[in-house]
């Protein structure tokens, strides 16, 4: 379907002022749409960061957790426009995230020195790992430090999968808010 506009006077000559006025309005509409795209993109980026942080907070069970990762995910959201109609949402610049971000997302073993972690329990207890040699539950938080007690991790940390979780939540969010994804 093609739409054509003819800007002519009653005598058939081109109506230059009307054409100029129309083009000025079109340019204003495009500029407003570009600004709106940037605003909506930033809202989407903040929503993605929120979903990731929400998952981390919900899955964290350890006493003494500081919320550093969740806060970093929410506060490191960036939107970069690569052209007038393309943008990239970035959540969690590696420089802004704690070094353990991948461990929390994907899971795995904590980096150890010959399979052992040295440190102290915050409640000054020896921790279950030292008494029973069963790998790692103290009453307080285990603080890594040279010397001190030995904690030997026996099983991997289960990953929170917060990146995949946020991706799925964002697809649902976009589908309901913008109706732009195909319905299956």
N, C-alpha and C positions, 0 to 999 in steps of 0.2 A: 504494500500500500504506500503510495507516494503522496505527499502533501506539497502543494505549491502555493506560493503567495505571490500575487501580482500587485505591485505598488505603481499604479498609474493614475494620471489625472483624468478628468472627464474627456479630454481631447485625445487621450491615448499616450501622452508623453510620460516618461518615468517620473514618479513622484519622489524625488530625492529626499526631501525633508521627512516624509513619512517613513521611508526606508531607513534613514539614519536613526530616527526615533525608535523604530522597531529593533534594529540591531543593538542599540544602546541598552534596551530592555533585556534582550537575549543575553548580552554580556553580563549584565547585573545578575540575572538569574543563574548563570553559570558560576559566577564568583560566589554567590550565596550557597550554591550546591557544593562547591569546593570547601568552603568553610564548614558547612554542615557535615560533610564527609569526614573532615579532620576531627570535629567534635565527637561524632558518633564513633569514630575509630578509637579515640582516647577512652570513651566510655566502655567499649568492648575490651580494650587492653586492661583497664582497671577491673573489669568483671573477671577476666582470666586470672589476674593476680589474686583476686579475692577467692576464687574457687580453689586455687592451689593452696593458699594460706588456710582456708577453711578445712581442707583435707588434712593438712599437716597438724593443725590444732586438734581436730577430731581424733586422729590416730595416735597422738602422743599420749603415752601412759606413764612415762617416767616422772617421778617426783623431781623437782628441781629444774625442770625444763624451762628455758628462758624465753622461748618464743622467737629467738633470733632468726631462724630460717623463715618462719611465717611472716614476720615483720619485713624481712629483706625481700620476700616475694611480692608483698603488697607495695613496697616503697620503691621497687626498681623497675616499674612499668614504663616502657617507652614506646612511642609511635614514631616511625620514620616514614615520611612520604617520599617515594622514589619517583613518582610522577604525579600529575594532577589526579589520576584515578587509581593509583596503586600505592599501597602502604604496607608496612611490616610492623607487626606487634611483637615486642620483645618483653618477656617477663623473666627477670632474674639474670641480670648481667653477672657473669662469673666473678668479676672483680668485687661485686657488691654482696655476693652470697657467702655464707660460711663454707669452709672447705669440705664439709661433710654432706653437702646438698645431694650429691649423686648417691651416696650410701643410703640416705633417707628415702630417696625416690626408688632406686633399683634394688636395694638390699645388698647383703653380702657380709663379709667379715670385716671387722675393724682392723686397721693396720696395726700389726704387732711387732714387737722385737723378739724374734725367735718363738713366736706363738704365745707370748706372754705380754700382759699389760702391767705396768708398774704404776702404783699410785696409792691413794688413801681414800677411805670412805669418809664422807663429810660428817658422819656421826661418830667418828673415831673408832668404829667397830672394825673387826678384821674382815667381816663380810663372809658370806656363805662359801665363797670359792676357796678361801684359805682354810676354813675349818673342815669342810667336807670334800674339798677338791671337786666340786660339782659345777663350777663355772658360773659365776657371777651375780648373786643377788645379795646386796647389802641393804641395810635399812635406809641409808642415805644415798647420796649421789657419789659415784666413783670419780675422783679427781685424778687425772693422769699426772704423774710426777715421778722423776727418777727416785730410785730407792723405794721404800715403802713396801706395801703388800703386793703380791702377785695375783693377778686375775687372769685366768686362762679361758678365753671364749670357747664354748663348746658347740654352739650352733650359730648359724648366720642370723643377722638381723633381717627381719621380714620387711621388704620394701613397702612404702606407702603408695607408690604409683601415682603421686600427685599430679604429674604431668599428663598422663593418660586420662586421669579422672577429670582434670580441667578441660582437656580436649573434648571429651564426650559431653560434659556439661555445657561447653561453649556451643557445640553443634546444636544442642537442644535449645539453648538460649537464642541463638540466631534464628533458628527455624520458627520459634514462637513469636519473637519480636519483629522479625523482618519479612517473614514469609518468602524467602528467596531460595531456600533449598528445596529440591524436588521431593515430593511426598512419595513414599513407597507403599 
